[in-house]
Amino acid sequence: MTTLADKSLLSGGDNKPPMLEKHLYDSWKSRMELYMMNKPHGRMILAFVEKGPLVWLSITVDGVTRLKEYTELTPAESIQADCDIKAINIILQGLPIEIYALVSQHRVAKDLWEKIKLLMQGTLLTKQERECKLYDEFDKFTYKKGESLHEYYLRFTLLLNDMNIYKIPLEQF
């Protein structure tokens, strides 16, 4: 018998962002961006992740200049302010507990995103090492004894997807 949860998944229900697996950061990042884009005001949510938070406007009241409070924002500005909070919430929900504990103090979506990237990808040197491994794996890619054509195709497709994630140009091959 099909449960309500099964029907929700089959009909495209997406009430939870993808969970980060430590060795699959780039894939998670790509899926998170798509997940955010699929939300109401998704482009705005993703913009906060990539570019940073809304700059609160200042107003002058009785000769004193101060930042606007949330209640003083226009409807468009309040949507923007809410999107920054939504971005943080989406990112934090997609993290395993051990990563969440390391980054949960960040209150700006862009800072949170960058910290996770640093934790998962490491430095530029680490990324270059991964690219070299992918080049090597591509050069040495062969059929494994006993492997079906479907399994061979699946392994090759996964390798190409990984190369696309790192933007490795395939024209060289």
Secondary structure, DSSP 4 states (H G I P E B T S, - for coil): ---HHHHHHHTT---SPPPP-GGGHHHHHHHHHHHHHTSTTHHHHHHHHHH----PPEEEETTEEEEPPGGGS-HHHHHHHHHHHHHHHHHHHTS-HHHHHHHTT--SHHHHHHHHHHHHH-SHHHHHHHHHHHHHHHHT--PPTT--HHHHHHHHHHHHHHHHHTT--GGG-
